């Protein structure tokens, strides 16, 4: 089993689950839209970083491991149809 997720960490160290997927690419492609759908404007403003984490272990025994830090998306930077989660100015 392999799973990936994007976690938003706020200034108090609290974590918000943003997106879960089967591959790094799937999470990278979808986390920005999920970020704006799941979090309120106030929560978005309080996020200090986003983490890409991978599940290590079997389904009922394992742990999430930090693999990468990804950038916090900006609303004005979202462009519909951009591939691979890359955000570009519109």
N, C-alpha and C positions, 0 to 999 in steps of 0.2 A: 504494500500500500504506500502510495506517495500522495501527500496533500500539501498545498501551499495556501498561505493566507496573508492578507495585508492588515496590519494593526496600526491604528493611529494612537499616538501617545501625547497626552496633553501636558500642560505646564506643571500639573500636580503629580505627574507620573501615572495617571489612570489610563487604562487601555480601552480602546473602542475597536471592536471587530468590524472591519470594513468589507472584506470580501474573502471568500474561500473558493479555491479552484483546484483542479487536478494537475495543473502545470504552472511553472513560473510565468510563462508567456500569457496564459489565460488570466492570471491575476493581474499582471502588469497592464494588460489591455483593458481591463474592466475596473480597476480600483478607483480611478478618478470619478467616473460617473457614480459609483457606489458611495464615494466620499460625500458628494453633494446631496445624494438621496437620503442617506442615513443620518448625517449630522446636521444639527441646526446651524444657523449662521454664527451664533455665539460659540458653539462648540468648535466649529471650523476655525474661528479666529484664535482659539486657545490651543490648537494643536502645535506641538513643537517639532515632531518628526513622525514619519511613517516607516514602518518596518516590514520587510518581506521575510516571512518565517516559513520554514519547511518542517513537516512532521517527520521525526526520526523514530522508527520502531514499528511494531505491529499495531493493529487497530485499537486494542484494549490496553496496551502497555507501551508507552513511548513519551516523547516530549516535543514541544515546538522549539526549534532552534533558529536563532537570527541568522539570516543568510545575506541580507543587504538592507541598506537604508534607501528609501525611495523618496523623491521630492513630494512635498505637499502641493497639490494642484491649486491653481488659481482659477476662479470662475471665468475671467476674461481670456484665459489661455485655452479653454476647451474648444476644440474644433471637431465637429461631428465627422466620423468616418476616418479619423487618423488611426493608422495601424500600429500595433505593438505597444500601445500605451504611451507613445511619445506625444507629448502635448506641444502644440505650436500656437503662436499668437494668431488671432483672427483679425 
